[in-house]
Amino acid sequence: MNIIDRFVALFRSRPGEPRVYIPQHQGGVLVTEDTAMTLPEWWACVSVISRTVATLPWGVFERTAKGRTPIEGGVSWMLNNQPNPEMTAVSFREALMAHVLNWGNGYAEIQKDLAGRPTALWLMTPDRVFPERDESTGALRYRVTQPDGRTVILEPSQVLHVHGLGFDGLVGYSIVQMARRSIGIGIAQDTFGQAFYANGTAFGGTVEVGATMNKQQIADMESYLNGVHQGPAKAFKTRVVPQGSKYQNPAMPLSDAQFVESRALSITAAARWLGVPPHKIADLSRSTNNNIEHQGIEFVTDAIVPWATRLEQEVNVKLFSPRAQGRVYTKLMVNAIMRGDAKSRAEFYKTMTQIGAMSVNDVLALEEMNGIGPAGDAHLVQLNQTTLERLIADPEPAKPVPAAEPEETPEEPAQPTNVIRRAALDWWRQQRQA
C-alpha cells in the first residue's frame, strides 16, 4: 500500500460514527441503554422479541440432488443447545437480541479449532466492542476491550455481528439513542407517579405565614411540613400549623396534564419504535376478537421474520467455510410459534397432507412422535385432482367403451301352468336337442 492509499484511508468514514446526537438527559431524566429497560413498555417489547427469537428451532441443512438433508452436531448443536460451556442456546440468543434491540448491535466472538471449524460462540457486550477501520489498509476490524483493560483486535471472520438499521450498512443505530425523547417522557411519567404517591398524593405548594420569620425558622417550618406530608401513609392525617398560615397550591391537576392518557401514549410509542403490536405487551385497547388473530400474524411477519433473516444470513456467512457456503445453510423455524396452538397446527398439517406436501411420518416427526413405518412415507392426494399438463394434452375425458352385447338366445317360454302346456314344452326341447 503506497503513501497515497494510506493518506486516503485516514479520511475514510469509520463504521459506527454517530451521525445523530441526542443528549442523554431527556424529560429531566437520564436515558441510556440500561435505564431504558426500567420503562415497563420498553422492557416488554425487548423481552417479547428476544425470547421469541431465542426459542425458535434453528435447522442446519445441506442442499443435495434429492432436496435437502438435515445436519446434526457441530454448528447445529451450538445454535440449538450450547454455544459455549457457560450458557445455553436460549440464553445466548436472548441476550444477543436484547443487545441488538437496545444498542443496535449484538456481538459474539467465534472460537475455531486448528482446522478453521467453529467450536464456540462467546457473547461480547456492545459497550466494549468498537468497529473501526485499519489505518493502513482501511479494512474493517473490531477493537474489543477486555474486562482487565487489555485491547484485542479481531477480524470480521472472528466476530458474529448482528445489527439493525444503520447508515453505512455495517453498524446499526442505537435504538435507545434514537428514541431517547420518547423513552425520557415515559421514565419521567413513572418518576412523577412514584413521587406523587410517595408524597401522600399532595402536590408541593407554599405556606404563607403572617409573622416575620428568619431563615432558621423558615427551614424548621419547611422541615416540619415536609415531614408530616411526605409518604403515602401520611395522606389522611390532621395537620396543625401556626395561626395565620395560608396554604397555596400552584400545581396543575392531573386531569389537566392528561396523565393517564399520556401513559397510554408512551406504551404506543415503545411498540412503534420496536415494531411490536401493542397487544403483545398487554395493551388490548385497540384489539378485538375480529382482529387479534391478524395482529398475531403481523407480529410474526413484521417483528420476528426480519430479525430471523438477519440472524440466518450472518450465521451462513460467518460459520461455514467458503466451500460450504451456498450448499449448507440455516433456517429458523418460524412455524414453531404455533407450538402452543393445537388447533392451528392441526389445520396446517391437514392442509399439507391433503396437497401431498407432507406425509404422515413428516407430521409425526414435527410432533416429536415415532413414525408408523414405510406406509407413513407415502404422500397422498385427493382423487379429483389432476395436473395442468394432462388437462391441456387431453382436454376431454375419455369416453367409456361400451360393453359387448351378449349373444341372442331364444327366450324360454314361461313355465306352463297345466299338464298340456308342460307336455308341449317337453316336446319342443326334444326337437331342439335332436
Summary of the structure (lengths in Angstrom):
residues: 434
radius of gyration: 38.8
end to end distance: 121.5
largest distance: 157.5
contacts: 1087
relative contact order: 0.10
helix: 46%
strand: 15%
